Amino acid sequence: MSVKEKWNERYRDISDEIASAAYLLQENLHLLPEKGIALDLACGRGGNAILLAQHGLQVHAWDISDVVIELLQHQVKKLSLPIVTEVRDIGSNPPESGQFDVIVVSYFLERNVFPALVSALKPGGLIFYQTFTQERVSDRGPQRGEFRLARQELLQLLAGLDVIVYREEGLIGNVTTGLRDEALFVGRKPA
């Protein structure tokens, strides 16, 4: 089964309710520019894209699944938001250089696209990245280690950016509280 078929199968029976935006984006909306062009990469049901558009940005929402893009297109039309949806395999068709003021990625990890993501940011552009880590306290997220970040790996993958926000709690302290199983990063491309 191809990656596209896997994701189409996963999205085939989901409801059409609006998805929530990633925690990282919700908690850091104040960092967004007042205007600009944003990308919600591996957008899924489009929670990030919808929040970005409601914040006043022109948004592109890309996903490999044509099933989920069709669902998102219905939401976009209903809400009359400036979101351009596209079925796109980022691995074989990465974004062009200097195209976006904001890129948001949540719960997607393909390490070889990080240089293209950094390149796709305009000078001064922001990337919001949130995904699962190998250090975990629950079964949430992918079970295979290659789809999870090693400790502080996100800092290495986005090393050319100025760090604005970074959070990775790992297994320190009381693991029954806090934001576990994930790394969160907001970075800014130097102007």
trRosetta pair geometry for C-beta under 8 A, 3 or more apart (Angstrom, degrees):
i j d omega theta_ij theta_ji phi_ij phi_ji
1 5 4.7 -126 -170 91 87 125
1 6 5.4 110 131 -63 118 83
1 9 7.7 -23 -169 -9 142 142
2 5 4.5 97 53 7 80 102
2 6 6.9 -136 96 -8 43 86
3 6 5.6 -52 -150 32 32 115
3 7 6.6 22 157 -11 65 106
3 64 6.1 -20 120 140 104 160
3 89 7.7 106 81 -126 127 111
4 7 6.2 -61 -150 41 29 103
4 8 6.1 31 154 -20 66 109
4 64 5.1 -124 -99 155 77 104
4 65 6.6 161 -155 -91 65 52
4 66 7.6 33 -171 -4 111 87
4 89 7.2 -64 -67 -80 109 112
5 8 5.6 -53 -142 38 31 114
5 9 6.3 35 156 -22 64 105
6 9 5.9 -59 -155 34 26 111
6 10 6.6 24 150 -19 62 108
7 10 5.4 -51 -145 35 37 114
7 11 6.2 21 160 -8 68 110
7 63 7.4 -156 152 167 147 104
7 64 5.7 99 42 83 153 102
7 65 4.0 -119 123 -68 113 115
7 67 7.6 -177 123 42 76 110
7 68 7.1 -64 154 -5 104 125
8 11 6.2 -67 -144 46 27 99
8 12 6.3 51 154 -55 64 96
8 65 5.1 171 -73 -141 59 93
8 66 6.7 5 -99 46 112 75
8 67 4.5 121 -141 -6 74 125
8 68 7.9 -134 -106 -12 49 83
9 12 5.7 -32 -148 -5 29 121
10 14 7.9 24 140 -37 63 115
10 65 7.7 -90 58 -98 95 151
11 14 5.4 -52 -154 9 55 121
11 44 7.7 -172 -95 -150 122 69
11 45 7.8 174 -133 -68 111 83
11 65 5.3 101 16 161 145 154
11 67 4.5 153 91 102 116 118
11 68 4.2 -89 -148 -62 163 95
11 71 7.0 -136 171 1 117 141
12 67 5.6 -61 -82 -161 61 157
14 45 6.9 -112 126 -79 148 124
14 68 7.8 26 43 -103 136 89
14 71 7.3 9 79 -114 107 169
16 71 5.6 -150 -118 -156 85 101
16 74 6.4 -36 -158 88 132 136
16 75 7.0 -172 176 -62 91 97
18 45 7.3 154 -158 144 35 113
18 46 7.6 -74 -146 83 74 93
18 47 6.7 115 164 -99 77 74
18 50 6.1 -31 -157 18 118 176
18 75 6.1 126 -93 -144 85 136
19 44 6.4 10 0 115 176 111
19 45 3.6 120 -26 86 130 121
19 46 6.3 131 37 57 112 52
19 47 3.6 -96 102 -48 90 107
19 50 7.9 148 58 17 74 130
20 26 7.8 -21 172 -53 96 138
20 47 4.9 26 97 -145 21 149
21 25 4.8 -91 158 81 118 126
21 26 5.3 143 88 -55 110 92
21 47 4.3 -164 -72 144 44 97
21 48 4.9 107 -137 -88 87 50
21 50 7.2 -135 -65 64 100 87
21 51 4.0 -8 -65 -12 147 148
22 25 4.7 87 65 9 89 102
22 26 6.9 -161 92 -6 45 88
22 47 7.1 136 -24 98 56 118
22 48 5.8 10 2 -78 96 109
22 104 6.9 -177 26 179 131 115
22 106 3.7 -159 -78 -92 137 151
22 107 7.7 -170 -101 -10 114 92
22 128 7.2 158 77 138 135 119
22 130 4.9 156 -178 46 136 142
23 26 5.8 -61 -147 40 30 110
23 27 6.0 19 162 -12 68 114
23 130 6.7 160 54 -147 85 164
23 179 7.2 -178 121 -129 159 134
23 184 7.3 -78 89 -98 102 140
24 27 6.2 -65 -145 42 23 104
24 28 6.2 -18 168 15 61 119
24 106 7.1 -177 34 -96 114 109
24 128 5.4 160 122 -177 119 105
24 129 7.6 -47 107 69 169 23
24 130 4.2 -171 -6 -55 135 130
24 165 7.5 160 -154 104 98 138
24 184 4.5 -179 -92 -149 119 115
24 185 7.8 -4 -145 41 150 33
24 186 6.9 174 177 -54 112 96
25 28 6.4 -83 -139 54 23 87
25 29 6.8 58 162 -71 64 73
25 48 5.6 139 -15 -125 169 92
25 51 6.1 118 133 93 129 145
25 52 7.7 -67 -165 -61 137 86
25 104 5.7 24 -82 -134 129 137
25 106 7.5 -80 -14 -53 114 131
25 128 5.3 89 -81 148 81 159
25 130 7.8 -108 -19 -3 80 132
26 29 6.6 -14 -155 -36 27 104
26 51 7.1 -86 -83 -147 72 161
28 31 4.8 -10 167 11 95 120
28 32 7.8 120 127 -31 75 80
28 128 6.8 176 74 -114 131 122
28 165 6.1 -109 -92 -11 146 160
28 186 5.7 -139 160 -62 168 154
29 32 5.7 -35 -168 4 52 117
29 51 7.5 -105 -100 164 115 115
29 55 6.3 -154 -157 -103 106 136
31 126 6.4 140 138 -128 113 163
31 164 6.5 103 -137 149 146 151
31 165 7.8 -111 -48 -16 159 122
31 186 6.2 55 100 177 170 151
32 52 7.4 -173 -131 -129 146 75
32 55 5.5 16 104 155 159 149
32 57 7.0 -96 -179 -43 125 127
32 102 6.3 4 -131 -88 88 151
32 126 7.3 -125 -106 51 51 149
33 36 4.7 60 77 -8 133 132
33 57 7.5 93 72 -90 86 107
33 101 5.6 -62 28 158 141 136
33 102 7.0 -152 21 -44 97 113
33 126 7.8 175 -19 6 92 119
34 56 6.3 -25 177 95 55 146
35 56 6.0 -75 -91 136 63 110
35 57 6.8 151 -152 -102 36 58
35 58 8.0 34 -171 -7 77 88
36 57 5.6 -26 69 -128 70 98
36 58 7.3 -131 113 32 31 84
36 100 7.8 84 154 -175 106 55
36 101 3.1 -49 173 40 138 160
36 102 6.3 108 102 -5 127 96
37 57 6.9 140 -117 -177 14 96
37 58 5.0 -32 -107 74 68 102
37 59 7.8 164 -162 -86 54 28
37 60 7.2 28 179 -8 95 102
37 99 7.0 -85 104 153 136 68
37 100 5.4 -114 104 -124 92 58
37 101 5.5 118 49 9 59 94
37 102 7.6 -173 97 33 40 76
38 49 7.9 169 106 -125 113 60
38 52 4.5 -125 90 -180 159 143
38 57 4.3 45 -6 144 120 144
38 58 7.0 157 21 77 74 47
38 59 4.9 -23 71 -107 98 74
38 60 7.2 -169 95 27 50 69
38 100 6.3 77 -128 -160 26 107
38 101 6.5 -57 -72 66 64 84
38 102 4.0 -18 -112 72 94 105
38 103 7.2 175 -161 -80 66 31
38 104 6.8 20 179 -3 112 101
39 59 7.5 151 -92 -159 23 64
39 60 4.9 -19 -109 68 72 101
39 61 7.8 159 -161 -85 52 32
39 62 6.8 -6 -166 7 99 109
39 95 6.5 -51 -97 -84 167 152
39 99 7.7 56 -43 105 129 110
39 100 4.8 -62 -7 -105 107 153
39 102 7.2 -176 27 98 61 61
39 103 4.7 -7 62 -116 104 75
39 104 7.1 -175 92 28 56 65
39 120 7.2 -18 11 140 154 137
40 43 4.1 72 119 -104 107 103
40 46 6.6 97 105 -135 157 60
40 48 4.3 155 -126 93 119 110
40 49 3.9 -102 8 -65 152 85
40 52 6.5 -162 -54 10 108 141
40 59 6.3 22 -8 -173 103 113
40 60 7.2 -169 27 92 67 51
40 61 4.5 -6 61 -113 110 77
40 62 7.3 171 85 26 60 63
40 104 5.2 -17 -111 68 65 105
41 62 5.7 -8 -123 61 55 106
41 90 6.3 51 -161 -78 112 150
41 95 8.0 -90 -91 -31 120 124
41 103 6.2 17 -14 -171 118 97
41 104 7.0 177 20 81 77 48
41 105 4.7 -23 66 -92 110 90
41 108 6.7 -129 118 67 91 150
41 117 7.4 -67 -25 -110 168 113
42 62 7.2 -13 -43 96 33 80
42 63 5.9 83 -144 -112 35 74
42 64 7.4 -4 -114 -3 76 90
42 90 7.1 -68 -51 -4 88 137
42 105 6.3 55 38 -143 107 83
42 106 7.8 -149 87 57 102 50
42 107 7.5 -138 117 85 126 67
42 108 3.5 95 69 -71 165 160
43 46 5.1 28 158 -91 114 61
43 48 6.6 -129 -137 54 79 103
43 49 5.3 20 -147 -30 130 123
43 61 4.0 42 -76 -168 170 93
43 62 6.1 128 -12 55 107 36
43 63 4.9 -99 43 -49 81 105
43 68 7.6 175 88 129 83 121
43 69 8.0 84 65 -94 118 74
43 72 6.7 43 116 -94 127 163
43 85 7.8 -118 60 -128 155 86
44 47 7.4 -11 84 10 109 90
44 63 6.3 148 -49 -104 27 140
44 68 5.9 -80 -159 -178 37 150
44 107 7.7 18 -33 72 141 118
45 68 6.2 -99 -76 -159 51 107
45 71 6.5 -50 -126 109 76 128
45 72 6.4 170 -164 -77 38 93
45 75 7.9 80 176 -14 79 156
46 49 4.3 -54 -159 44 84 118
46 50 5.4 86 137 -27 95 95
46 61 5.4 10 -115 -149 99 155
46 68 8.0 169 -27 161 89 97
46 72 4.1 122 -35 -127 139 117
46 75 6.2 173 70 71 143 144
46 76 7.5 -96 179 -55 164 94
46 83 7.2 66 -158 180 129 160
46 85 7.9 -50 -92 -99 131 112
47 50 6.0 -56 -146 35 27 110
47 51 6.5 22 158 -13 62 108
48 51 5.9 -61 -150 40 31 108
48 52 6.2 31 155 -20 67 109
48 104 4.5 -161 178 114 141 143
48 106 6.2 161 -50 6 137 123
48 128 8.0 -175 -146 85 130 129
49 52 5.8 -57 -147 37 29 112
49 53 6.3 26 156 -16 65 108
49 59 4.9 137 -157 155 81 142
49 61 3.9 -8 -92 -83 153 122
49 72 7.1 47 61 -163 147 131
49 83 5.1 78 163 -132 117 134
50 53 5.9 -56 -147 38 29 109
50 54 6.2 29 154 -18 64 108
50 75 6.9 -60 -83 140 126 128
50 76 8.0 -139 -92 -88 85 69
50 79 6.9 40 -137 77 106 170
50 81 6.4 167 -130 1 65 178
50 83 7.2 -39 -83 -55 51 150
51 54 5.6 -54 -144 38 31 112
51 55 6.4 33 153 -21 63 107
52 55 5.6 -60 -154 35 31 114
52 57 4.7 -53 166 57 89 126
52 59 4.8 119 97 -91 119 128
52 102 6.8 -175 -136 98 127 139
52 104 6.7 -152 -59 0 133 140
53 56 7.8 124 -179 -13 31 9
53 57 6.3 -93 -92 67 36 72
53 58 7.8 42 -113 -124 78 21
53 59 4.7 -84 -65 4 91 133
53 81 4.0 72 138 -178 149 118
53 82 5.5 175 -142 55 108 69
53 83 5.2 -69 -65 -56 145 97
54 81 7.0 -48 -58 -119 66 126
57 82 7.9 -149 108 82 42 114
57 101 7.4 -144 -136 69 120 120
57 102 6.4 -49 -135 37 161 133
58 82 5.1 -66 -122 132 66 128
58 84 7.9 22 170 -4 88 104
59 81 7.5 -7 38 146 124 109
59 82 6.4 123 24 103 79 74
59 83 4.5 -23 81 -110 109 76
59 84 7.1 180 97 24 54 67
60 83 7.5 148 -100 -162 17 63
60 84 5.0 -26 -109 69 69 98
60 85 7.9 152 -163 -92 54 22
60 86 6.6 -8 -172 9 97 116
60 100 7.8 -103 34 -96 118 116
61 69 7.6 162 111 -123 101 82
61 72 6.0 -126 113 155 148 154
61 83 5.4 16 -8 -177 117 112
61 84 7.2 168 22 81 71 44
61 85 5.0 -26 70 -107 100 70
61 86 7.2 156 81 24 51 68
62 85 7.8 155 -82 -162 37 51
62 86 5.0 -22 -104 72 79 95
62 87 7.8 112 -154 -140 67 9
62 88 4.2 -43 -156 49 114 120
62 90 6.6 106 124 -64 136 99
63 68 5.3 -55 109 83 158 120
63 69 5.5 -168 56 -61 106 92
63 72 7.8 127 12 -2 133 146
63 87 6.8 -43 78 -120 64 53
63 88 7.3 90 46 43 20 70
64 87 6.9 56 -158 -167 23 75
64 88 7.0 -79 -84 83 52 36
64 89 5.1 59 -112 -93 101 69
64 90 7.6 -90 -59 2 97 77
65 68 4.2 57 95 17 123 103
65 69 6.4 170 96 -12 65 85
65 87 7.3 -117 86 -127 22 94
66 69 5.4 -54 -142 40 37 114
66 70 6.3 44 156 -25 67 102
66 87 4.6 -3 -87 -99 78 143
67 70 6.0 -57 -157 31 26 111
67 71 6.9 25 148 -15 61 105
68 71 5.4 -49 -150 35 40 115
68 72 6.3 40 151 -19 68 105
69 72 5.6 -54 -146 39 33 112
69 73 6.3 42 151 -27 65 102
69 85 5.0 145 -162 165 93 123
69 86 7.1 -95 -136 89 140 12
69 87 5.1 -115 1 -69 162 80
70 73 5.6 -47 -147 28 32 116
70 74 7.1 35 153 -19 60 99
71 74 6.0 -54 -162 29 34 111
71 75 6.9 30 146 -15 65 105
72 75 5.5 -54 -152 37 40 113
72 76 6.2 43 151 -23 71 104
72 83 7.5 -98 158 125 108 140
72 85 5.4 150 98 -106 117 141
73 76 5.6 -50 -144 35 32 114
73 77 6.4 33 156 -19 64 105
73 85 5.3 -111 -74 33 85 154
74 77 5.9 -55 -150 36 29 110
74 78 6.4 30 153 -19 64 108
75 78 5.7 -57 -148 37 31 113
75 79 6.0 9 162 -2 67 114
76 79 6.2 -68 -141 49 24 97
76 80 8.0 98 163 -77 54 9
76 81 5.4 -101 -145 56 71 94
76 83 4.6 -119 -120 61 126 115
76 85 6.6 -148 -13 -31 154 117
77 80 7.4 20 -174 -72 30 49
88 93 5.6 -109 -166 86 94 124
89 92 4.8 24 103 35 117 99
89 93 5.7 90 71 23 70 98
90 93 6.6 -85 -117 72 23 64
90 94 5.6 56 -174 -102 71 59
90 95 7.5 -17 -135 -23 95 77
90 110 6.8 151 88 57 113 145
90 113 5.3 33 138 -123 112 154
90 116 7.7 169 177 92 95 141
91 94 7.6 14 -128 -60 8 83
91 110 5.8 -101 -80 173 98 155
91 112 7.0 59 -134 76 85 115
91 113 6.4 -95 -94 -61 53 116
94 113 5.7 176 -106 -140 116 94
94 116 3.5 -44 176 179 149 159
94 117 7.7 -103 -161 -50 113 57
94 120 7.3 -133 158 -53 94 124
95 99 5.5 -128 168 45 111 141
95 100 6.9 -11 167 -14 156 119
95 103 7.9 -145 20 -104 162 129
95 116 6.2 136 47 156 71 102
95 117 7.2 73 37 -103 117 47
95 119 7.9 172 88 87 88 87
95 120 3.8 46 96 -112 124 141
96 99 5.0 98 74 -49 85 130
96 120 6.6 101 76 -116 35 85
97 119 4.6 -60 -113 159 85 101
97 120 6.3 -109 -115 -89 28 42
98 119 7.4 -57 -31 163 59 65
98 120 7.2 -108 -3 -156 18 29
98 121 7.5 -18 -108 96 37 29
98 122 5.3 68 -159 -99 67 64
98 123 7.8 -4 -125 -16 96 71
99 120 5.1 -37 39 -163 100 81
99 122 7.3 -137 57 -51 17 85
100 103 5.2 88 109 -59 149 87
100 120 5.4 26 20 144 107 95
100 121 5.9 -55 76 -106 86 47
100 122 6.5 -152 80 -10 31 86
100 125 6.0 100 106 -152 68 146
101 121 7.7 69 -135 -152 15 71
101 122 5.6 -21 -87 34 57 122
101 124 7.7 -20 -142 99 80 88
101 125 5.0 -151 -152 -116 33 93
101 126 7.2 18 151 25 63 79
102 125 6.5 -152 -64 -164 34 88
102 126 5.1 -4 -113 65 75 93
102 127 7.6 155 -161 -89 50 35
102 128 7.2 11 -172 -2 96 102
103 117 5.9 177 129 -164 165 96
103 120 6.4 83 -67 95 141 118
103 121 6.3 -95 -4 -78 117 91
103 125 7.2 53 -5 155 89 120
103 126 7.5 -165 31 100 62 53
103 127 4.7 -12 66 -114 99 81
103 128 7.3 -170 94 30 52 65
104 127 7.7 170 -81 -161 34 53
104 128 4.5 -6 -114 63 78 109
104 129 7.9 -174 -154 -74 42 44
105 108 5.5 -99 -173 56 98 106
105 117 7.3 -35 -32 -130 141 148
105 127 7.3 -2 10 -174 102 98
105 128 7.2 170 29 90 57 61
105 129 4.9 5 62 -117 102 76
105 130 7.4 176 96 33 61 56
105 131 7.3 -27 127 -45 96 112
106 128 7.8 -16 -58 121 90 96
106 129 7.7 178 -79 -155 50 37
106 130 4.6 2 -119 65 84 99
106 131 6.8 172 -160 -71 39 70
107 130 7.1 -13 -36 103 63 81
107 131 5.4 148 -95 -117 29 77
107 132 6.8 49 -123 -20 73 92
107 141 7.1 -143 -136 -117 100 96
108 131 6.6 -108 44 -95 33 128
109 131 5.2 138 -57 162 105 162
109 132 7.6 -96 -22 47 135 80
109 147 5.6 140 61 -162 119 55
109 148 7.1 153 29 -82 165 17
109 149 6.7 -149 -119 -55 146 80
110 113 4.9 47 96 6 103 115
111 114 6.2 -28 -170 -12 48 114
111 157 6.5 -115 -141 -116 81 127
112 115 7.9 -39 178 21 47 97
113 116 5.1 -58 -165 45 65 115
113 117 5.9 71 137 -30 85 100
114 117 5.5 -52 -144 32 35 114
114 118 6.5 33 159 -16 67 102
114 157 4.5 -114 -124 179 162 99
114 158 6.7 -119 -163 -71 117 65
115 118 5.9 -55 -149 38 32 108
115 119 6.2 32 153 -17 65 110
116 119 5.5 -56 -144 42 32 114
116 120 6.1 38 154 -28 66 106
117 120 5.6 -52 -147 30 29 114
117 121 7.3 37 152 -27 59 96
117 127 6.4 78 153 -117 113 142
118 121 6.1 -47 -164 17 36 113
118 127 7.5 -62 -93 -33 59 149
118 158 6.8 164 -78 -134 113 69
118 160 5.7 77 -164 62 149 124
118 161 6.6 -135 -124 -49 106 104
118 189 6.7 141 -164 -98 74 111
121 125 3.4 -164 -170 80 94 133
121 126 7.5 169 -138 29 127 16
121 127 6.3 -83 -73 -48 135 99
121 189 4.3 160 113 -26 132 143
122 125 4.4 115 52 -44 66 118
122 189 7.1 164 89 65 34 140
123 189 5.8 -122 -129 112 35 109
123 190 6.9 -38 -148 106 86 46
123 191 4.5 88 160 -139 108 46
124 188 6.6 -18 -158 -175 39 103
124 189 6.4 -40 11 73 15 84
124 190 7.9 -15 -65 157 48 17
124 191 4.5 32 -58 -88 92 93
125 188 7.1 166 86 -151 32 61
125 189 4.9 18 52 23 80 119
126 164 7.3 -24 -131 9 107 151
126 186 6.3 -6 -169 -171 109 91
126 187 7.0 157 -151 82 60 40
126 188 5.4 -28 -95 -97 72 71
126 189 7.8 -132 -68 3 27 79
127 158 6.7 -146 78 -134 140 136
127 161 6.6 -86 31 -106 115 166
127 185 7.4 4 105 113 94 99
127 186 7.1 174 86 -148 51 45
127 187 5.2 -6 53 56 95 89
127 189 7.7 78 -15 -39 99 91
128 185 7.5 164 -154 90 35 57
128 186 5.3 -6 -104 -103 69 84
129 154 6.3 178 106 -155 128 123
129 158 6.9 -174 19 -50 151 148
129 183 7.9 -3 115 107 93 91
129 184 7.4 163 89 -153 56 40
129 185 4.6 -8 60 61 98 102
129 186 7.8 174 21 -79 67 38
129 187 7.7 -4 11 10 110 101
130 182 6.1 16 -174 179 86 125
130 183 7.3 -170 -139 90 48 49
130 184 4.8 3 -105 -109 91 78
130 185 7.5 -176 -70 25 53 63
131 148 7.6 -168 139 -131 99 51
131 149 6.3 114 92 -22 103 114
131 154 7.6 159 46 -85 97 125
131 182 6.6 -179 103 -145 19 85
131 183 6.6 -9 62 53 64 84
132 136 7.1 4 -172 -83 98 129
132 140 7.2 -162 -109 112 124 87
132 141 3.7 113 -89 -155 156 162
132 142 6.4 174 60 30 151 83
132 147 7.3 30 66 125 120 79
132 148 4.7 -64 111 -120 98 90
132 149 6.9 166 97 13 46 84
132 181 5.8 -30 -139 158 84 87
132 182 5.8 -58 -103 -98 41 68
132 183 8.0 52 143 13 8 77
133 136 6.3 165 82 -62 77 84
133 148 5.7 76 171 176 13 100
133 149 4.8 -48 -110 67 65 92
133 150 7.7 46 -156 -176 81 3
133 151 7.1 66 -167 -88 121 48
133 168 6.3 110 -70 -149 153 108
133 170 7.2 -88 121 -94 155 63
133 181 6.2 -177 43 -178 85 34
133 182 6.0 170 -5 -112 95 11
133 183 5.2 99 -64 -28 112 94
134 145 5.5 36 -114 -141 113 90
134 148 4.6 133 -69 113 62 119
134 149 6.5 -126 -11 86 81 40
134 150 5.6 2 11 -103 132 45
134 151 7.2 -79 55 -39 104 66
135 151 6.0 52 -18 -80 125 92
135 170 4.4 -1 118 -140 153 77
135 171 5.4 -115 -177 -26 116 96
135 181 7.8 -148 100 -107 58 39
136 140 7.5 -151 -163 53 131 80
136 141 7.4 -136 -112 48 152 125
136 148 7.5 -68 -36 -157 126 151
136 180 6.7 112 -147 151 55 97
136 181 4.2 49 -130 -113 94 84
137 171 7.0 143 -64 -108 99 79
137 175 4.5 172 -97 165 150 120
137 176 7.7 -145 157 -79 150 42
137 180 4.7 -18 25 155 117 151
137 181 6.3 -109 33 -54 71 93
138 180 6.9 113 1 100 101 118
138 181 5.7 -55 42 -60 94 144
139 143 7.5 -4 -161 -92 84 91
140 181 5.5 81 64 144 112 164
141 147 7.7 -172 162 115 97 106
141 148 6.6 95 134 -92 133 108
141 181 6.4 174 4 165 132 121
142 147 3.7 -24 90 94 163 134
142 148 6.1 -156 70 -48 102 91
144 147 5.1 71 79 12 91 105
144 148 7.6 174 97 -3 48 95
145 148 5.6 -75 -149 45 42 105
149 153 4.3 -160 -169 56 92 120
149 154 5.5 -8 -145 -43 155 89
149 183 5.3 -56 69 14 152 135
150 153 4.2 97 56 -47 79 125
151 168 7.3 142 -151 143 62 141
151 170 6.5 31 -120 -98 104 126
152 155 4.9 -28 -179 25 83 121
152 156 6.9 85 130 -19 79 95
152 168 6.5 -171 -79 61 58 157
152 183 7.8 158 -98 -121 28 141
153 156 5.5 -58 -157 37 44 112
153 157 6.1 41 150 -20 76 106
153 183 7.6 -171 53 4 77 169
154 157 5.6 -52 -140 38 34 111
154 158 6.2 0 167 11 67 111
154 166 7.7 170 95 -138 116 102
154 168 7.4 166 32 -61 122 134
154 183 4.6 178 -2 125 142 142
154 185 5.0 -160 146 -30 129 142
155 158 6.7 -75 -141 55 22 86
155 159 6.8 62 151 -85 59 71
155 163 7.2 -3 -126 -89 93 132
155 166 6.5 36 -81 -135 103 146
155 185 7.3 -174 -74 -105 58 134
156 159 5.6 -5 -156 -53 34 110
158 161 5.0 -31 164 26 95 121
158 185 6.1 141 42 148 154 151
158 187 5.2 175 155 3 131 162
160 189 7.6 17 120 -126 97 74
160 190 7.8 -98 161 4 81 103
161 187 3.2 69 128 159 138 129
161 188 6.1 143 -173 58 95 30
161 189 5.8 -57 -114 -81 89 50
161 190 7.7 -167 -132 -23 44 72
162 187 6.2 151 70 -163 44 76
162 188 4.6 -25 59 61 104 91
162 189 7.8 -162 14 -71 86 5
162 190 6.2 108 -29 -70 107 75
163 166 5.3 -22 -167 -31 122 118
163 185 7.3 -74 -133 -152 87 92
163 186 7.9 98 -166 79 53 57
163 187 5.7 -39 -100 -104 43 88
164 186 4.4 -59 71 104 110 99
164 187 6.1 177 8 -101 88 28
164 188 5.6 79 -43 -19 118 101
165 184 6.6 -39 127 125 107 99
165 185 6.7 161 90 -153 73 29
165 186 3.9 43 36 30 102 106
166 183 7.7 -15 -164 -174 79 90
166 184 7.0 162 -150 89 35 65
166 185 5.4 13 -107 -108 76 74
166 186 7.8 -134 -59 32 53 61
167 179 6.4 37 139 73 129 133
167 183 7.2 167 87 -156 54 48
167 184 4.5 3 53 53 98 106
167 185 8.0 -156 28 -64 62 48
168 182 7.5 -130 -117 109 69 46
168 183 4.2 -4 -91 -112 110 85
168 184 7.3 -177 -62 24 65 62
169 172 6.1 -122 178 45 70 97
169 173 7.7 -66 -176 43 106 110
169 178 4.9 168 -158 147 173 138
169 179 6.0 135 -1 70 130 67
169 180 5.8 -81 76 -94 119 60
170 180 7.9 -49 93 -136 6 78
171 175 5.9 -14 -146 -87 60 129
172 175 8.0 132 62 -75 28 83
173 178 7.3 90 83 -22 122 147
174 177 5.2 24 107 29 110 101
174 178 7.4 137 83 -8 78 110
175 178 7.5 -72 -137 44 35 115
175 180 6.0 74 -164 -99 79 148
179 182 6.1 -62 156 56 96 110
179 184 7.3 -6 129 -13 146 129
